[in-house]
Every structure is written in C-alpha cells, then in structure tokens.
Amino acid sequence: MNVKVEVELYKPRSKVDIDEMYEVARQLTNNARSVEVYIPDKPPNSLVAEFTINKARQMAVVDGIARAFRTWMRNYGLSAISFPYPPARYAPQNESYTRKQGQYLAFIYYYTKLSGYPPAEADMQRYFKTTPPSVHSMVLKLEKEELITKTPNQPRSIRLLLPREELPDLE
C-alpha cells in the first residue's frame, strides 16, 4: 500500500527536517527502497514523504503514521496522510520486472501459500481472465528472466526465485 505524508513545518525547513522525515518513513516502510522525500511546490515550509507499507486497513495505520512523524520530527506542524494509487512520484518497487509480471509473481506466491501447491497455467488464465497463450508466454518470460523456475513436463512445478519482500501486493 502506498502512503503519502505531507508535513507542514513550524519553522523554515532545513536539512535536518529532510533527514528526520526520511528516517521516520524508512522506519515505517516494508521496503526502504520505496522511500522518497521531496519538497512540494506549495505550501512553503512543507515536506512530503512517499513510501510503501504492508497492506492493512487504512484507518488502522493513519494514527500510527501520524504519531511516528509527530514523535520523531522536531519541526512538526500539521500533516496530511493519503494513500495514493498509483504513487505520485515513486519508482517501481522492483525494477527487475514489470507491474504485470509482478502481479503474476504475487499470484504464484499467494496461490502456493494458500493451496500448498503451485498454480497451473489454467489457474492463472482464470484469475487474470486472459488466453492460454498469453499465460504461457508470461510464464516463459518469467522463467527466462530467472524470476521463477519450473520442471519441464511436470505439472504444477512453478517455483518463485524471489523472496516475499520483493513481491508487490496482489491487486
């Protein structure tokens, strides 16, 4: 889940404020590479942090995020927290695969976790509502890019080669 926190500072912003904003966001995220802190065009004396967190009920995390920024930033004034999708300025979580490939990888992970065995290509076809050649092409591409492995001529043998932390949330 993507989070955008905009903080209005009491005093003019400094390098310390930017560093503190980054550190708080880094502590809250599940992916330190997703953290981006920047200075917005308006209002003056503001900072924005964008980062990802594990999927949760949005209202359940708002208080914790606000409390963390209020506690750890000395020059903290007001804040606004939003959950943009897609994120306004942030690079992909993992640049080794596309968004669509990430969805297939996440599906493989969750299907295997829930059922105890990997999905067949027909399962992916039903979930993504696409054709058998499209799914097969995606599986071959994922295998070629060494994101998955599978045993030839053995059904349900797909195995992920990435840890869960490097996978996106399944949409």
KOLLUMKOL-938073 format. One record per residue: residue in three letters; x, y, z of N, C-alpha, C, O, CB in turn; chain. Coordinates in steps of 0.001 Angstrom, whole numbers, plus 500000, padded with zeros to 6 digits. Glycine has a CB too. Example, Ala and Ser with C-alpha at 12.3 -4.5 7.8 and 13.67 -1.06 7.14 Angstrom:
2
  residuo     n_X     n_Y     n_Z    ca_X    ca_Y    ca_Z     c_X     c_Y     c_Z     o_X     o_Y     o_Z    cb_X    cb_Y    cb_Z  cadena
      ALA  513190  494310  507800  512300  495500  507800  513200  496700  507800  514236  496681  508465  511308  495527  509046       A
      SER  512850  497750  507080  513670  498940  507140  512900  500030  507870  513409  501138  508039  514084  499402  505725       A
This chain:
171
  residuo     n_X     n_Y     n_Z    ca_X    ca_Y    ca_Z     c_X     c_Y     c_Z     o_X     o_Y     o_Z    cb_X    cb_Y    cb_Z  cadena
      MET  500859  498844  500000  500000  500000  500000  500910  501224  500000  501877  501286  500758  499020  499995  501226       A
      ASN  500601  502178  499162  501403  503392  499056  500877  504442  500027  499667  504609  500178  501389  503936  497607       A
      VAL  501788  505144  500680  501433  506181  501648  502122  507476  501244  503287  507485  500846  501834  505764  503100       A
      LYS  501383  508557  501354  501951  509886  501103  501673  510719  502344  500520  510896  502738  501342  510560  499799       A
      VAL  502734  511231  502956  502604  512065  504153  503162  513445  503824  504328  513584  503455  503351  511429  505386       A
      GLU  502321  514452  503961  502763  515835  503750  502756  516518  505100  501741  516533  505796  501846  516597  502718       A
      VAL  503894  517082  505465  504048  517736  506765  504319  519220  506546  505204  519606  505782  505196  517080  507591       A
      GLU  503536  520033  507235  503785  521476  507242  504606  521772  508488  504215  521411  509598  502435  522313  507219       A
      LEU  505738  522427  508302  506682  522666  509390  506403  523998  510084  505884  524928  509468  508117  522641  508861       A
      TYR  506749  524084  511372  506591  525328  512131  507553  526402  511640  507181  527558  511437  506812  525074  513623       A
      LYS  508808  525980  511456  509872  526912  511062  510323  526573  509646  509968  525514  509127  511079  526851  512059       A
      PRO  511094  527445  509014  511611  527124  507681  512348  525789  507698  513053  525467  508654  512547  528240  507178       A
      ARG  512176  525021  506633  512754  523676  506589  514273  523734  506466  514847  524687  505937  512164  522878  505420       A
      SER  514894  522683  506973  516349  522562  506921  516701  521139  506519  515826  520285  506377  517000  522932  508289       A
      LYS  517986  520899  506339  518467  519557  506005  518101  518570  507105  517803  517410  506818  519992  519566  505784       A
      VAL  518118  519007  508346  517751  518139  509474  516312  517659  509318  516021  516490  509568  517926  518884  510822       A
      ASP  515405  518554  508907  514000  518178  508725  513864  517101  507646  513117  516135  507802  513152  519416  508352       A
      ILE  514591  517285  506567  514536  516309  505470  515069  514959  505946  514474  513920  505661  515351  516810  504243       A
      ASP  516183  514973  506668  516756  513741  507199  515808  513048  508170  515638  511831  508113  518077  514033  507887       A
      GLU  515191  513822  509063  514244  513239  510022  513039  512642  509299  512578  511554  509645  513777  514303  511038       A
      MET  512538  513349  508306  511386  512866  507534  511733  511533  506864  510936  510594  506876  510955  513918  506465       A
      TYR  512916  511465  506289  513355  510234  505633  513464  509086  506640  513005  507975  506373  514708  510455  504932       A
      GLU  514067  509354  507783  514274  508300  508784  512945  507758  509310  512802  506548  509488  515117  508834  509950       A
      VAL  511980  508630  509557  510681  508168  510051  510018  507295  508982  509509  506218  509291  509762  509377  510426       A
      ALA  510021  507753  507736  509414  506974  506656  510124  505629  506501  509480  504602  506288  509462  507760  505329       A
      ARG  511450  505642  506609  512216  504396  506481  511857  503395  507572  511822  502189  507326  513711  504690  506526       A
      GLN  511590  503894  508783  511209  503007  509879  509808  502436  509701  509520  501344  510190  511295  503746  511196       A
      LEU  508935  503159  509010  507553  502717  508827  507361  501796  507623  506367  501073  507546  506661  503912  508682       A
      THR  508297  501819  506694  508094  501092  505442  508483  499626  505538  509247  499221  506414  508877  501744  504341       A
      ASN  507944  498847  504621  508356  497458  504475  509386  497319  503352  509854  496218  503060  507136  496561  504198       A
      ASN  509736  498463  502719  510702  498449  501623  511457  499775  501630  510955  500774  501114  509995  498210  500243       A
      ALA  512642  499796  502203  513401  501043  502340  513688  501693  500992  513865  502909  500922  514710  500781  503067       A
      ARG  513735  500898  499914  513971  501481  498586  512782  502297  498095  512919  503073  497150  514285  500384  497581       A
      SER  511627  502135  498714  510442  502861  498254  510357  504276  498813  509527  505064  498360  509198  502100  498631       A
      VAL  511198  504613  499786  511099  505916  500449  511624  507028  499546  512730  506960  499010  511873  505905  501775       A
      GLU  510793  508046  499400  511207  509254  498683  510704  510451  499475  509520  510543  499799  510656  509274  497204       A
      VAL  511597  511348  499778  511242  512597  500465  511550  513729  499501  512626  513777  498904  512030  512770  501836       A
      TYR  510591  514643  499355  510803  515761  498444  510086  517007  498947  509233  516951  499834  510323  515403  497034       A
      ILE  510462  518124  498351  509884  519421  498702  508807  519742  497671  509109  519862  496484  510982  520551  498753       A
      PRO  507548  519883  498108  506479  520179  497165  506516  521650  496733  507176  522481  497357  505117  519842  497786       A
      ASP  505799  521945  495661  505731  523323  495173  505049  524235  496191  505517  525346  496441  504985  523378  493835       A
      LYS  503960  523778  496772  503205  524558  497759  502702  523625  498830  502573  522436  498539  502025  525325  497102       A
      PRO  502415  524033  499997  502697  525317  500618  504164  525419  501014  504877  524415  501046  501805  525526  501837       A
      PRO  504614  526644  501317  506014  526797  501751  506226  526091  503088  505274  525856  503831  506397  528302  501870       A
      ASN  507454  525762  503382  507814  525073  504625  507109  523735  504762  506665  523371  505851  507485  525944  505820       A
      SER  507007  523005  503664  506403  521680  503696  507391  520650  503188  508326  520970  502454  505113  521644  502864       A
      LEU  507173  519430  503583  507923  518283  503087  506928  517163  502804  505888  517069  503455  509020  517826  504114       A
      VAL  507252  516315  501829  506417  515162  501513  507284  513920  501542  508408  513918  501040  505722  515325  500130       A
      ALA  506751  512866  502134  507393  511551  502099  506412  510584  501462  505232  510562  501811  507820  511070  503536       A
      GLU  506906  509784  500528  506110  508713  499936  506856  507417  500163  508074  507348  499995  505843  508957  498411       A
      PHE  506102  506368  500553  506699  505071  500829  505600  504019  500822  504418  504347  500721  507458  505077  502186       A
      THR  505990  502764  500928  505015  501685  500981  504956  501109  502384  505926  501164  503139  505358  500587  499962       A
      ILE  503800  500555  502716  503641  499796  503957  502927  498509  503601  502353  498388  502519  502847  500611  505051       A
      ASN  502962  497550  504507  502216  496323  504269  500742  496654  504205  500270  497565  504886  502497  495270  505366       A
      LYS  500021  495919  503392  498596  496170  503213  497882  496018  504553  498076  495031  505263  497992  495209  502156       A
      ALA  497066  496990  504885  496324  496974  506142  495113  497879  505980  494971  498564  504967  497219  497434  507346       A
      ARG  494250  497877  506973  493125  498813  506938  493698  500216  507060  494465  500502  507979  492081  498517  508084       A
      GLN  493330  501079  506143  493934  502405  506091  493758  503161  507397  494712  503766  507885  493340  503203  504953       A
      MET  492577  503141  507968  492352  503900  509204  493169  503327  510364  493534  504056  511286  490858  503900  509564       A
      ALA  493450  502037  510318  494228  501421  511390  495668  501916  511395  496316  501903  512442  494201  499905  511255       A
      VAL  496183  502353  510247  497576  502775  510193  497756  504279  510262  498852  504748  510568  498205  502263  508949       A
      VAL  496715  505048  509988  496841  506509  509962  497338  507041  511301  498265  507850  511338  495496  507156  509606       A
      ASP  496739  506603  512389  497151  507095  513706  498605  506756  514006  499339  507587  514541  496254  506514  514789       A
      GLY  499022  505543  513665  500408  505142  513915  501398  505950  513091  502462  506323  513584  500584  503669  513618       A
      ILE  501053  506219  511847  501937  507014  510985  502039  508438  511527  503136  508977  511672  501418  507025  509517       A
      ALA  500891  509040  511824  500892  510413  512344  501674  510490  513654  502448  511425  513862  499446  510916  512557       A
      ARG  501476  509524  514524  502174  509514  515818  503694  509419  515613  504457  510091  516307  501677  508331  516694       A
      ALA  504126  508591  514666  505562  508433  514414  506175  509743  513923  507237  510148  514396  505809  507315  513384       A
      PHE  505512  510404  512977  506060  511665  512478  506026  512739  513569  506971  513517  513698  505276  512139  511237       A
      ARG  504962  512786  514339  504836  513782  515414  505914  513556  516478  506461  514513  517026  503422  513716  516059       A
      THR  506211  512304  516762  507182  511971  517801  508616  512240  517373  509403  512777  518152  507037  510526  518193       A
      TRP  508967  511873  516137  510364  511898  515730  510804  513131  514960  511998  513302  514716  510637  510723  514917       A
      MET  509881  513988  514575  510270  515222  513877  510143  516411  514822  509065  516669  515357  509397  515443  512608       A
      ARG  511229  517128  515025  511210  518265  515945  510443  519453  515389  509809  520184  516150  512619  518685  516274       A
      ASN  510488  519662  514086  509890  520831  513459  508535  520463  512830  508223  520899  511722  510846  521419  512392       A
      TYR  507748  519670  513536  506487  519136  513010  505330  520085  513309  505153  520517  514448  506198  517744  513606       A
      GLY  504554  520403  512295  503366  521242  512484  502117  520432  512245  501672  519688  513119  503393  522459  511548       A
      LEU  501552  520572  511066  500365  519824  510667  500762  518782  509644  501807  518904  509005  499273  520762  510099       A
      SER  499928  517742  509479  500235  516753  508452  498967  516294  507758  497866  516396  508298  500970  515555  509057       A
      ALA  499148  515790  506557  498069  515172  505798  498595  513831  505305  499687  513750  504743  497588  516088  504601       A
      ILE  497813  512787  505520  498217  511443  505118  497223  510957  504078  496010  511028  504276  498284  510463  506346       A
      SER  497756  510461  502963  496879  509920  501932  497458  508604  501433  498609  508268  501714  496701  510928  500760       A
      PHE  496652  507875  500699  497039  506577  500175  496857  506590  498664  495895  506021  498147  496209  505438  500830       A
      PRO  497783  507240  497950  497623  507367  496503  497848  506041  495798  498673  505226  496212  498582  508412  495957       A
      TYR  497100  505846  494730  497347  504685  493894  497082  505076  492462  495954  505458  492149  496471  503479  494317       A
      PRO  498034  505005  491589  499428  504677  491861  500130  505828  492559  499610  506944  492578  500156  504325  490569       A
      PRO  501309  505579  493138  502008  506652  493835  502352  507795  492891  502594  507589  491702  503273  506119  494490       A
      ALA  502368  508980  493434  502563  510165  492603  503974  510255  492018  504133  510678  490873  502272  511406  493412       A
      ARG  504991  509871  492774  506353  510125  492303  507281  508937  492459  508487  509109  492284  506928  511291  493031       A
      TYR  506820  507788  492765  507741  506796  493234  508045  505730  492203  507172  505309  491444  507212  506173  494453       A
      ALA  509279  505308  492187  509749  504310  491224  509208  502940  491595  508816  502726  492742  511293  504283  491165       A
      PRO  509179  502008  490653  508688  500668  490947  509463  500029  492089  510650  500293  492280  508773  499794  489708       A
      GLN  508777  499189  492838  509390  498551  493991  510569  497669  493563  511598  497629  494238  508349  497721  494754       A
      ASN  510414  496982  492464  511479  496123  491988  511612  496362  490493  510670  496122  489738  511197  494614  492310       A
      GLU  512751  496825  490068  512942  497164  488673  513320  495966  487823  513569  496123  486628  513990  498218  488548       A
      SER  513370  494769  488401  513732  493596  487623  512527  492983  486920  512685  492040  486145  514387  492566  488513       A
      TYR  511333  493496  487175  510149  493011  486483  509128  494135  486324  509166  495138  487036  509530  491826  487240       A
      THR  508211  493940  485365  507177  494943  485118  506041  494783  486127  506001  493818  486890  506636  494827  483671       A
      ARG  505134  495731  486118  503976  495676  487025  503156  494409  486778  502745  493735  487722  503084  496931  486845       A
      LYS  502922  494093  485510  502131  492910  485161  502857  491630  485594  502238  490712  486133  501849  492879  483639       A
      GLN  504160  491578  485357  504927  490414  485797  504858  490286  487322  504764  489181  487856  506401  490522  485326       A
      GLY  504904  491416  488008  504797  491405  489464  503487  490817  489938  503448  490114  490948  504949  492799  490006       A
      GLN  502401  491100  489211  501108  490535  489576  501099  489024  489395  500540  488307  490226  499998  491170  488745       A
      TYR  501706  488534  488329  501808  487084  488133  502650  486458  489246  502294  485410  489785  502423  486761  486746       A
      LEU  503763  487102  489584  504613  486571  490657  503866  486551  491990  503959  485581  492741  505900  487407  490786       A
      ALA  503133  487610  492280  502352  487658  493524  501281  486577  493518  501048  485927  494538  501703  489047  493711       A
      PHE  500630  486380  492377  499605  485335  492276  500229  483974  492563  499668  483184  493322  498940  485342  490872       A
      ILE  501381  483696  491963  502051  482409  492189  502353  482237  493671  502137  481165  494234  503357  482309  491356       A
      TYR  502853  483296  494300  503189  483226  495727  501950  482909  496567  501954  481964  497356  503820  484554  496197       A
      TYR  500891  483703  496393  499696  483529  497227  498967  482225  496924  498464  481580  497843  498747  484701  497030       A
      TYR  498900  481828  495671  498239  480576  495317  498959  479411  495999  498329  478535  496591  498212  480380  493773       A
      THR  500283  479420  495906  501074  478355  496517  500914  478354  498031  500795  477296  498649  502549  478505  496144       A
      LYS  500913  479529  498619  500774  479632  500079  499406  479124  500553  499312  478433  501567  500975  481091  500527       A
      LEU  498354  479473  499813  497001  479090  500228  496667  477633  499930  496007  476972  500733  495994  479975  499550       A
      SER  497118  477126  498780  496718  475772  498403  497762  474707  498750  497440  473520  498806  496435  475728  496930       A
      GLY  498990  475119  498980  500038  474153  499305  500762  473618  498091  501715  472850  498225  499458  473013  500064       A
      TYR  500325  474012  496908  500992  473601  495667  500898  474749  494670  499996  475582  494767  500353  472290  495078       A
      PRO  501825  474800  493707  501850  475917  492756  500647  475895  491811  500010  474857  491628  503142  475883  491944       A
      PRO  500345  477043  491218  499220  477096  490273  499577  476463  488935  500741  476422  488535  498778  478541  490056       A
      ALA  498545  475972  488253  498702  475553  486861  498485  476793  485997  497940  477793  486464  497691  474389  486477       A
      GLU  498902  476726  484767  498688  477861  483880  497194  478155  483722  496805  479309  483543  499326  477594  482509       A
      ALA  496364  477123  483788  494910  477322  483693  494389  478146  484875  493453  478928  484711  494182  475961  483638       A
      ASP  494980  477982  486057  494575  478779  487224  494892  480252  486990  494089  481126  487317  495284  478274  488508       A
      MET  496060  480520  486426  496437  481901  486130  495537  482483  485045  495160  483653  485097  497910  481976  485696       A
      GLN  495200  481653  484067  494311  482110  482995  492966  482540  483569  492435  483583  483187  494112  480998  481940       A
      ARG  492415  481754  484474  491121  482108  485092  491238  483373  485929  490369  484243  485862  490606  480952  485968       A
      TYR  492292  483484  486710  492430  484642  487587  492620  485935  486792  491967  486940  487076  493603  484438  488540       A
      PHE  493502  485914  485809  493813  487121  485044  492877  487335  483847  492981  488335  483136  495242  487056  484560       A
      LYS  491953  486372  483635  490975  486474  482546  491654  486758  481213  491356  487737  480530  489951  487569  482850       A
      THR  492573  485868  480871  493329  486018  479640  493397  484677  478913  492834  483686  479379  494747  486557  479931       A
      THR  494067  484645  477804  494117  483437  476982  495265  482520  477403  496233  482970  478016  494261  483809  475506       A
      PRO  495151  481217  477069  496254  480294  477391  497597  480710  476793  498611  480614  477483  495912  478908  476906       A
      PRO  497649  481175  475526  498960  481595  475003  499565  482778  475767  500783  482856  475930  498829  481962  473536       A
      SER  498711  483700  476236  499218  484851  476999  499851  484403  478308  500926  484872  478682  498087  485853  477282       A
      VAL  499181  483495  478997  499715  482996  480270  501004  482225  480028  501991  482412  480740  498680  482098  480989       A
      HIS  500991  481361  479025  502188  480558  478739  503372  481460  478377  504500  481222  478808  501908  479559  477588       A
      SER  503100  482489  477586  504139  483443  477216  504710  484148  478450  505921  484343  478558  503583  484474  476229       A
      MET  503829  484526  479376  504278  485189  480609  505131  484236  481443  506166  484639  481973  503065  485685  481437       A
      VAL  504713  482994  481564  505481  482011  482344  506869  481824  481726  507871  481778  482439  504727  480646  482409       A
      LEU  506919  481718  480403  508224  481573  479732  509100  482801  479964  510303  482676  480194  508031  481347  478218       A
      LYS  508497  483979  479905  509260  485220  480127  509789  485280  481559  510949  485630  481775  508380  486460  479834       A
      LEU  508944  484939  482543  509374  484941  483951  510502  483934  484168  511438  484189  484926  508182  484616  484887       A
      GLU  510403  482803  483502  511448  481784  483623  512739  482261  482954  513828  482053  483490  510979  480449  482996       A
      LYS  512624  482894  481797  513793  483407  481080  514512  484479  481900  515741  484542  481906  513374  483979  479715       A
      GLU  513742  485316  482590  514331  486374  483420  514755  485859  484799  515160  486641  485659  513338  487523  483584       A
      GLU  514660  484553  485004  515079  483887  486238  514352  484413  487469  514946  484580  488534  516565  484048  486427       A
      LEU  513063  484669  487305  512214  485065  488422  511465  483856  488974  511052  483842  490134  511221  486157  487986       A
      ILE  511297  482841  488124  510692  481572  488523  511512  480447  487909  512338  480663  487023  509190  481484  488080       A
      THR  511261  479257  488399  511824  478061  487778  510707  477041  487707  509790  477068  488528  513067  477506  488576       A
      LYS  510770  476139  486737  509790  475055  486657  510450  473834  486040  511404  473949  485270  508543  475481  485831       A
      THR  509942  472695  486379  510459  471438  485852  509721  471121  484561  508491  471073  484555  510304  470279  486886       A
      PRO  510450  470903  483461  509786  470596  482189  508937  469323  482281  509321  468341  482917  510828  470443  481077       A
      ASN  507793  469372  481640  506862  468233  481562  506346  467770  482913  505880  466638  483041  507531  467081  480879       A
      GLN  506420  468612  483904  505860  468275  485217  504846  469345  485577  505203  470517  485699  506980  468165  486318       A
      PRO  503583  468962  485750  502564  469966  486070  502770  470555  487465  503317  469912  488361  501169  469351  485969       A
      ARG  502320  471785  487616  502364  472486  488907  503755  472461  489546  503910  472145  490726  501357  471869  489863       A
      SER  504753  472800  488740  506129  472768  489250  506757  474156  489314  507967  474275  489504  506985  471865  488381       A
      ILE  505952  475208  489157  506492  476572  489200  506963  476891  490615  506267  476621  491594  505425  477609  488733       A
      ARG  508154  477469  490702  508711  477862  491996  509293  479262  491869  510048  479543  490938  509798  476849  492477       A
      LEU  508944  480141  492805  509464  481510  492806  510932  481526  493199  511380  480735  494029  508652  482397  493761       A
      LEU  511671  482442  492585  513077  482605  492931  513322  483929  493653  514468  484333  493851  513942  482523  491676       A
      LEU  512236  484601  494046  512324  485869  494776  511748  485698  496173  510806  484927  496358  511580  486999  494018       A
      PRO  512293  486398  497153  511672  486364  498483  510389  487190  498495  510209  488056  497640  512653  486888  499556       A
      ARG  509516  486942  499428  508231  487644  499542  508421  489152  499606  507604  489891  499056  507473  487167  500779       A
      GLU  509472  489629  500259  509695  491057  500426  509859  491788  499092  509617  492993  499013  510914  491282  501284       A
      GLU  510263  491079  498059  510486  491702  496765  509265  491627  495846  509326  492063  494696  511664  491056  496094       A
      LEU  508163  491078  496345  506951  490937  495541  505968  492061  495859  505899  492520  496999  506294  489564  495787       A
      PRO  505208  492505  494860  504184  493509  495136  502960  492848  495760  502872  491622  495815  503793  494260  493844       A
      ASP  502027  493653  496225  500752  493131  496699  499927  492698  495492  500002  493311  494428  499986  494193  497551       A
      LEU  499156  491659  495662  498280  491190  494592  497050  492083  494551  496383  492288  495564  497878  489696  494799       A
      GLU  496759  492610  493371  495618  493538  493217  494370  492789  492821  493314  493397  492647  495926  494622  492172       A
